[in-house]
Amino acid sequence: MAITYPLTLPTSIGMASITLRSTNAVALSSSPFTYAQKVYAYPGQRWSASVTIPPVHRDTAEPWIAFLTALRGQYGTFLMGDPNATAPQGAASGTLLVNGASQTGGSIVCDGAANNTLIFKAGDYVQLGATAATRTLHKLLQDVTSNGSGNFTMEIWPHVRTSPANNATITYTNTVGRWRLASNETEWSIDAATKYGISFDCVEAI
């Protein structure tokens, strides 16, 4: 049976730690004489992460080793989110939808909320994308409150690159994005106590 991407993370053991990073394509030049600065903001924005699995014996380690090897270096993709943020801090409920087609950038207009409700708090995550192969993970930069008609606007990072369809569903629990390994080399260590050490770096798949 052929391997289908994106893969899902193994469940044999959870992560010991994950370091998430938000990276922006910003260039800065500084005068060597006055130190005056010019800043240029480009469209590029992406997630990156470093993941460490706790030391485990072979039976628990092998699903992770097989998962990483199956990615074939930077070729394959997998789904991952913030394991400590599976639900929003706000009062999101029901089906929330994108309101209007052709939306890209850092703001997206939505509807489907109860009137005048605090839906999300700054730092919450949402997921866009109709299929596993198109899922993108976004962080809310401000609190989000609906208006009297149940409409609201989300300020998100990273920016929306591919506009979602009108009335596309906004996922706000167990949110994930697509990732790929940062290197074509995968490694793991085995110590004298037969414990396996596994860690890897990854970047958002764009």
C-alpha positions as a Python dict, from the first residue, in 0.01 Angstrom:
ca = {
    (1, 'M'): (0, 0, 0),
    (2, 'A'): (149, 334, -105),
    (3, 'I'): (222, 599, 156),
    (4, 'T'): (-17, 893, 135),
    (5, 'Y'): (87, 1236, 257),
    (6, 'P'): (35, 1419, 481),
    (7, 'L'): (106, 1167, 757),
    (8, 'T'): (-27, 1195, 1111),
    (9, 'L'): (198, 1192, 1417),
    (10, 'P'): (248, 857, 1593),
    (11, 'T'): (54, 799, 1914),
    (12, 'S'): (299, 558, 2080),
    (13, 'I'): (431, 841, 2300),
    (14, 'G'): (375, 1216, 2320),
    (15, 'M'): (638, 1484, 2273),
    (16, 'A'): (875, 1569, 2556),
    (17, 'S'): (905, 1922, 2421),
    (18, 'I'): (828, 2129, 2115),
    (19, 'T'): (971, 2470, 2030),
    (20, 'L'): (754, 2667, 1788),
    (21, 'R'): (891, 2961, 1590),
    (22, 'S'): (724, 3226, 1374),
    (23, 'T'): (956, 3353, 1101),
    (24, 'N'): (901, 3666, 891),
    (25, 'A'): (1084, 3766, 572),
    (26, 'V'): (1200, 4110, 684),
    (27, 'A'): (1517, 4284, 566),
    (28, 'L'): (1684, 4561, 765),
    (29, 'S'): (1965, 4788, 652),
    (30, 'S'): (2145, 5026, 885),
    (31, 'S'): (2364, 5321, 792),
    (32, 'P'): (2721, 5273, 919),
    (33, 'F'): (2742, 5650, 974),
    (34, 'T'): (2410, 5748, 1137),
    (35, 'Y'): (2270, 5402, 1231),
    (36, 'A'): (1944, 5511, 1068),
    (37, 'Q'): (1748, 5204, 968),
    (38, 'K'): (1534, 5107, 670),
    (39, 'V'): (1305, 4809, 709),
    (40, 'Y'): (1152, 4609, 424),
    (41, 'A'): (868, 4366, 495),
    (42, 'Y'): (821, 4092, 235),
    (43, 'P'): (526, 3853, 209),
    (44, 'G'): (710, 3548, 342),
    (45, 'Q'): (585, 3410, 674),
    (46, 'R'): (615, 3053, 798),
    (47, 'W'): (620, 2829, 1103),
    (48, 'S'): (920, 2625, 1210),
    (49, 'A'): (963, 2390, 1504),
    (50, 'S'): (1202, 2164, 1695),
    (51, 'V'): (1050, 1847, 1842),
    (52, 'T'): (1199, 1613, 2102),
    (53, 'I'): (1055, 1275, 2202),
    (54, 'P'): (1123, 1150, 2558),
    (55, 'P'): (1379, 867, 2594),
    (56, 'V'): (1192, 540, 2536),
    (57, 'H'): (1261, 174, 2466),
    (58, 'R'): (1248, 28, 2118),
    (59, 'D'): (882, -79, 2113),
    (60, 'T'): (772, 280, 2172),
    (61, 'A'): (1044, 443, 1962),
    (62, 'E'): (1000, 242, 1643),
    (63, 'P'): (667, 400, 1533),
    (64, 'W'): (836, 742, 1550),
    (65, 'I'): (1144, 617, 1363),
    (66, 'A'): (923, 462, 1093),
    (67, 'F'): (720, 784, 1070),
    (68, 'L'): (1030, 1000, 1023),
    (69, 'T'): (1184, 759, 773),
    (70, 'A'): (858, 739, 575),
    (71, 'L'): (874, 1113, 515),
    (72, 'R'): (1173, 1050, 286),
    (73, 'G'): (1358, 1358, 404),
    (74, 'Q'): (1197, 1681, 289),
    (75, 'Y'): (973, 1508, 35),
    (76, 'G'): (679, 1404, 250),
    (77, 'T'): (456, 1614, 473),
    (78, 'F'): (279, 1558, 805),
    (79, 'L'): (16, 1724, 1023),
    (80, 'M'): (104, 1886, 1356),
    (81, 'G'): (-30, 2154, 1587),
    (82, 'D'): (41, 2302, 1928),
    (83, 'P'): (-23, 2007, 2166),
    (84, 'N'): (-109, 2244, 2451),
    (85, 'A'): (-372, 2440, 2257),
    (86, 'T'): (-632, 2191, 2138),
    (87, 'A'): (-920, 2425, 2222),
    (88, 'P'): (-960, 2804, 2207),
    (89, 'Q'): (-942, 3023, 2515),
    (90, 'G'): (-1246, 3214, 2392),
    (91, 'A'): (-1608, 3102, 2363),
    (92, 'A'): (-1608, 2971, 2007),
    (93, 'S'): (-1895, 2731, 1937),
    (94, 'G'): (-2101, 2604, 1647),
    (95, 'T'): (-1996, 2630, 1284),
    (96, 'L'): (-1791, 2936, 1196),
    (97, 'L'): (-1755, 3021, 827),
    (98, 'V'): (-1550, 3238, 595),
    (99, 'N'): (-1767, 3528, 477),
    (100, 'G'): (-1674, 3609, 118),
    (101, 'A'): (-1441, 3463, -143),
    (102, 'S'): (-1101, 3593, -263),
    (103, 'Q'): (-969, 3680, 83),
    (104, 'T'): (-595, 3670, 142),
    (105, 'G'): (-354, 3853, 373),
    (106, 'G'): (-358, 3908, 747),
    (107, 'S'): (-732, 3978, 793),
    (108, 'I'): (-1021, 3750, 712),
    (109, 'V'): (-1393, 3827, 746),
    (110, 'C'): (-1610, 3552, 890),
    (111, 'D'): (-1960, 3484, 1021),
    (112, 'G'): (-2171, 3228, 1204),
    (113, 'A'): (-2107, 3347, 1560),
    (114, 'A'): (-2359, 3445, 1824),
    (115, 'N'): (-2423, 3819, 1841),
    (116, 'N'): (-2169, 4027, 2035),
    (117, 'T'): (-1975, 3727, 2161),
    (118, 'L'): (-1605, 3706, 2245),
    (119, 'I'): (-1517, 3421, 2011),
    (120, 'F'): (-1140, 3400, 2031),
    (121, 'K'): (-870, 3543, 2252),
    (122, 'A'): (-532, 3660, 2127),
    (123, 'G'): (-308, 3356, 2087),
    (124, 'D'): (-582, 3110, 1990),
    (125, 'Y'): (-532, 2900, 1678),
    (126, 'V'): (-756, 2844, 1376),
    (127, 'Q'): (-714, 2608, 1085),
    (128, 'L'): (-808, 2678, 726),
    (129, 'G'): (-819, 2432, 437),
    (130, 'A'): (-1088, 2196, 316),
    (131, 'T'): (-868, 1884, 296),
    (132, 'A'): (-571, 1738, 483),
    (133, 'A'): (-345, 1837, 192),
    (134, 'T'): (-446, 2205, 217),
    (135, 'R'): (-460, 2264, 594),
    (136, 'T'): (-287, 2574, 727),
    (137, 'L'): (-236, 2674, 1091),
    (138, 'H'): (-289, 3036, 1198),
    (139, 'K'): (-254, 3220, 1529),
    (140, 'L'): (-495, 3497, 1632),
    (141, 'L'): (-316, 3825, 1701),
    (142, 'Q'): (-606, 4002, 1874),
    (143, 'D'): (-920, 3917, 2069),
    (144, 'V'): (-1212, 3854, 1831),
    (145, 'T'): (-1567, 3965, 1913),
    (146, 'S'): (-1864, 3926, 1680),
    (147, 'N'): (-2090, 4218, 1592),
    (148, 'G'): (-2467, 4233, 1621),
    (149, 'S'): (-2507, 4025, 1305),
    (150, 'G'): (-2269, 3751, 1417),
    (151, 'N'): (-1993, 3866, 1180),
    (152, 'F'): (-1632, 3907, 1287),
    (153, 'T'): (-1284, 3972, 1147),
    (154, 'M'): (-977, 3773, 1244),
    (155, 'E'): (-626, 3920, 1242),
    (156, 'I'): (-407, 3615, 1189),
    (157, 'W'): (-48, 3503, 1141),
    (158, 'P'): (77, 3375, 903),
    (159, 'H'): (-114, 3555, 631),
    (160, 'V'): (-360, 3358, 419),
    (161, 'R'): (-175, 3265, 99),
    (162, 'T'): (-455, 3084, -87),
    (163, 'S'): (-801, 3232, -46),
    (164, 'P'): (-1054, 2995, 111),
    (165, 'A'): (-1392, 2950, -54),
    (166, 'N'): (-1691, 3150, 61),
    (167, 'N'): (-1859, 2964, 349),
    (168, 'A'): (-1552, 2748, 407),
    (169, 'T'): (-1553, 2606, 760),
    (170, 'I'): (-1309, 2748, 1015),
    (171, 'T'): (-1165, 2477, 1241),
    (172, 'Y'): (-1083, 2594, 1594),
    (173, 'T'): (-1028, 2273, 1793),
    (174, 'N'): (-740, 2027, 1746),
    (175, 'T'): (-595, 2260, 1485),
    (176, 'V'): (-302, 2145, 1272),
    (177, 'G'): (-93, 2264, 981),
    (178, 'R'): (122, 2085, 727),
    (179, 'W'): (493, 2044, 794),
    (180, 'R'): (799, 1889, 634),
    (181, 'L'): (1139, 1800, 777),
    (182, 'A'): (1399, 2076, 770),
    (183, 'S'): (1665, 1830, 651),
    (184, 'N'): (1691, 1527, 427),
    (185, 'E'): (1876, 1342, 704),
    (186, 'T'): (1695, 1165, 991),
    (187, 'E'): (1882, 1032, 1294),
    (188, 'W'): (1817, 870, 1631),
    (189, 'S'): (2046, 758, 1912),
    (190, 'I'): (2054, 443, 2127),
    (191, 'D'): (2229, 448, 2466),
    (192, 'A'): (2369, 174, 2691),
    (193, 'A'): (2034, 146, 2869),
    (194, 'T'): (1869, 68, 2533),
    (195, 'K'): (1684, 399, 2541),
    (196, 'Y'): (1623, 572, 2210),
    (197, 'G'): (1671, 946, 2166),
    (198, 'I'): (1470, 1109, 1888),
    (199, 'S'): (1449, 1474, 1787),
    (200, 'F'): (1389, 1657, 1462),
    (201, 'D'): (1348, 2003, 1312),
    (202, 'C'): (1068, 2090, 1072),
    (203, 'V'): (925, 2382, 875),
    (204, 'E'): (581, 2467, 749),
    (205, 'A'): (502, 2305, 414),
    (206, 'I'): (417, 2586, 172),
}
